[in-house]
Amino acid sequence: MEVGDDDLLADITRIAHNLNTNILAEKDYILAGGLFEIETFNRFGSFNAACVLCGLKLLKYNKRK
C-alpha cells in the first residue's frame, strides 16, 4: 500500500511540532522518529520542498570560502 501525500506531510508537521521548530533538517526528522525514508519525499521534489508545503522555512547552509 502506497503512503499518501497527506500522510507524508502530516509526519513532517508532527516532527516539527514535537521539536518546536519551524525549520527541519533531514537528519533531525530521522533522529526525532520520522516514520518515512527521506527518499519517499522525492515525490515533492525534495525533502525541503515537502517542508515548504508544510509551511516550514527552508534550512539555509552557510558556504565557507
Backbone as ProteinMPNN parsed JSONL, in Angstrom:
{"seq_chain_A": "MEVGDDDLLADITRIAHNLNTNILAEKDYILAGGLFEIETFNRFGSFNAACVLCGLKLLKYNKRK", "coords_chain_A": {"N_chain_A": [[0.836, -1.183, 0.0], [0.614, 2.144, -0.91], [1.881, 5.107, 0.541], [0.075, 8.038, 1.236], [0.241, 11.472, 0.057], [-0.694, 13.332, 1.949], [-0.273, 11.962, 4.35], [2.517, 11.838, 4.466], [3.216, 14.568, 4.591], [1.913, 15.255, 6.932], [3.435, 13.855, 8.774], [5.903, 15.172, 8.7], [5.057, 17.641, 9.699], [4.241, 16.839, 12.244], [6.675, 16.025, 13.434], [8.124, 18.456, 13.35], [6.507, 19.99, 15.02], [6.738, 18.534, 17.425], [9.431, 18.995, 17.931], [9.348, 21.642, 18.289], [9.892, 23.627, 16.287], [10.359, 25.642, 13.313], [11.908, 25.089, 11.236], [13.284, 22.377, 9.622], [15.642, 19.879, 9.417], [16.785, 17.125, 7.396], [18.233, 15.178, 8.885], [17.377, 15.735, 11.465], [14.695, 15.121, 11.284], [14.85, 12.34, 10.919], [16.237, 11.52, 13.28], [14.399, 12.293, 15.19], [12.424, 10.468, 14.991], [11.003, 10.186, 12.597], [8.641, 8.708, 10.407], [9.052, 7.847, 7.809], [11.207, 7.011, 5.021], [13.712, 9.223, 3.819], [13.945, 9.401, 1.038], [11.378, 8.949, 0.19], [10.125, 11.375, 0.144], [10.836, 12.516, -2.2], [8.894, 12.63, -4.119], [7.797, 15.1, -3.916], [9.728, 16.638, -4.922], [11.879, 17.201, -3.274], [13.065, 16.691, 0.123], [13.199, 19.158, 1.422], [11.428, 20.677, -0.161], [9.033, 19.43, 0.49], [8.892, 20.181, 3.156], [8.479, 22.943, 2.884], [5.923, 22.903, 1.77], [4.579, 22.207, 4.03], [4.588, 24.496, 5.407], [6.908, 25.195, 6.64], [10.084, 26.854, 7.141], [12.866, 27.214, 4.889], [15.887, 25.459, 5.371], [18.94, 26.966, 5.528], [22.235, 26.777, 4.434], [25.427, 27.937, 5.331], [27.942, 28.852, 3.12], [31.287, 28.082, 3.186], [34.292, 29.811, 2.564]], "CA_chain_A": [[0.0, 0.0, 0.0], [1.407, 3.363, -1.024], [1.589, 6.167, 1.501], [-0.455, 9.237, 0.593], [0.941, 12.735, 0.266], [-1.139, 13.93, 3.214], [0.385, 11.249, 5.456], [3.915, 12.257, 4.494], [3.287, 15.948, 5.066], [1.496, 15.257, 8.334], [4.533, 13.369, 9.603], [6.855, 16.285, 8.813], [4.442, 18.609, 10.606], [4.269, 16.242, 13.585], [8.038, 16.084, 13.948], [8.454, 19.869, 13.583], [5.754, 20.39, 16.21], [7.365, 17.878, 18.585], [10.726, 19.644, 18.164], [9.059, 23.065, 18.495], [10.719, 24.356, 15.326], [9.754, 25.901, 12.0], [12.944, 24.689, 10.276], [13.543, 20.967, 9.899], [16.651, 19.224, 8.578], [16.553, 15.685, 7.195], [18.788, 14.401, 9.998], [16.526, 15.943, 12.635], [13.484, 14.334, 11.022], [15.185, 10.934, 11.166], [16.583, 11.332, 14.683], [13.218, 12.527, 16.026], [11.474, 9.37, 14.827], [10.199, 10.268, 11.377], [8.144, 7.384, 10.029], [9.289, 7.514, 6.406], [12.536, 7.2, 4.457], [13.853, 10.542, 3.201], [13.718, 9.277, -0.403], [9.928, 8.959, -0.045], [9.7, 12.758, -0.053], [11.235, 12.957, -3.537], [7.699, 12.887, -4.945], [7.562, 16.54, -3.834], [10.922, 17.255, -5.489], [12.928, 17.013, -2.266], [12.582, 16.792, 1.494], [12.995, 20.579, 1.697], [10.199, 21.114, -0.831], [7.929, 18.926, 1.307], [8.839, 21.031, 4.346], [7.859, 24.207, 2.479], [4.488, 22.628, 1.645], [4.054, 22.134, 5.4], [4.658, 25.826, 5.988], [8.177, 25.391, 7.331], [11.083, 27.653, 6.441], [13.979, 26.452, 4.335], [17.151, 25.429, 6.088], [19.977, 27.52, 4.67], [23.591, 26.458, 4.848], [26.435, 28.932, 5.0], [29.051, 28.309, 2.343], [32.58, 28.589, 3.655], [35.242, 30.099, 1.488]], "C_chain_A": [[0.88, 1.244, 0.0], [0.93, 4.404, -0.021], [1.13, 7.404, 0.743], [0.356, 10.478, 0.919], [0.578, 13.356, 1.61], [-0.471, 13.275, 4.414], [1.845, 11.671, 5.598], [4.053, 13.662, 5.071], [2.882, 16.052, 6.528], [2.622, 14.786, 9.245], [5.608, 14.432, 9.759], [6.332, 17.309, 9.816], [4.491, 18.111, 12.049], [5.652, 16.371, 14.208], [8.431, 17.533, 14.257], [7.751, 20.373, 14.844], [6.391, 19.803, 17.474], [8.703, 18.524, 18.954], [10.58, 21.149, 18.413], [9.93, 23.945, 17.591], [9.926, 24.625, 14.052], [10.766, 25.678, 10.882], [13.328, 23.25, 10.614], [14.544, 20.395, 8.906], [16.329, 17.737, 8.473], [17.032, 14.873, 8.395], [17.936, 14.547, 11.254], [15.22, 15.169, 12.5], [13.731, 12.869, 11.365], [15.415, 10.682, 12.655], [15.377, 11.483, 15.613], [12.133, 11.469, 15.813], [10.551, 9.489, 13.641], [9.851, 8.873, 10.872], [8.569, 6.919, 8.64], [10.742, 7.765, 6.008], [12.581, 8.556, 3.739], [13.551, 10.477, 1.697], [12.227, 9.322, -0.756], [9.443, 10.362, -0.374], [10.097, 13.3, -1.423], [10.039, 13.189, -4.453], [7.318, 14.361, -4.926], [8.709, 17.327, -4.464], [12.11, 17.077, -4.573], [12.282, 17.047, -0.886], [12.295, 18.253, 1.836], [11.72, 21.116, 1.051], [8.971, 20.644, -0.056], [7.772, 19.772, 2.567], [8.164, 22.367, 4.038], [6.348, 24.028, 2.328], [3.805, 22.54, 3.006], [4.087, 23.486, 6.098], [5.929, 26.093, 6.776], [9.106, 26.258, 6.485], [12.189, 26.747, 5.929], [15.199, 26.562, 5.222], [18.224, 25.919, 5.132], [21.336, 27.205, 5.275], [24.517, 27.609, 4.456], [27.563, 28.261, 4.232], [30.336, 28.935, 2.857], [33.516, 28.76, 2.488], [36.59, 29.52, 1.819]], "O_chain_A": [[1.786, 1.372, 0.823], [-0.267, 4.555, 0.225], [1.723, 7.776, -0.27], [1.064, 10.53, 1.925], [1.45, 13.85, 2.325], [-0.14, 13.951, 5.388], [2.347, 11.84, 6.709], [4.898, 13.912, 5.93], [3.446, 16.849, 7.277], [2.75, 15.268, 10.37], [6.171, 14.58, 10.843], [7.074, 17.783, 10.676], [4.754, 18.886, 12.968], [5.788, 16.774, 15.363], [9.007, 17.805, 15.31], [8.344, 21.102, 15.64], [6.561, 20.504, 18.472], [9.067, 18.594, 20.127], [11.556, 21.839, 18.709], [10.604, 24.867, 18.05], [8.954, 23.932, 13.75], [10.52, 26.03, 9.729], [13.659, 22.944, 11.759], [14.317, 20.426, 7.697], [15.683, 17.165, 9.351], [16.325, 13.984, 8.869], [17.789, 13.596, 12.021], [14.702, 14.63, 13.478], [12.91, 12.234, 12.028], [14.856, 9.744, 13.224], [15.332, 10.883, 16.686], [11.049, 11.564, 16.389], [9.44, 8.959, 13.66], [10.683, 7.967, 10.912], [8.462, 5.735, 8.323], [11.418, 8.619, 6.582], [11.598, 8.975, 3.127], [12.962, 11.407, 1.147], [11.862, 9.691, -1.872], [8.457, 10.524, -1.092], [9.734, 14.423, -1.772], [10.164, 13.879, -5.465], [6.6, 14.828, -5.81], [8.656, 18.555, -4.529], [13.225, 16.831, -5.034], [11.107, 17.386, -0.743], [11.28, 18.561, 2.461], [11.012, 21.923, 1.654], [7.982, 21.37, 0.046], [6.653, 20.049, 2.997], [7.371, 22.864, 4.837], [5.579, 24.907, 2.716], [2.601, 22.769, 3.121], [3.662, 23.607, 7.247], [6.026, 27.089, 7.493], [8.934, 26.377, 5.272], [12.422, 25.661, 6.46], [15.503, 27.628, 5.757], [18.402, 25.358, 4.051], [21.547, 27.353, 6.479], [24.391, 28.177, 3.371], [28.077, 27.223, 4.648], [30.457, 30.157, 2.951], [33.531, 27.962, 1.55], [37.529, 29.655, 1.036]]}, "name": "protein", "num_of_chains": 1, "seq": "MEVGDDDLLADITRIAHNLNTNILAEKDYILAGGLFEIETFNRFGSFNAACVLCGLKLLKYNKRK"}
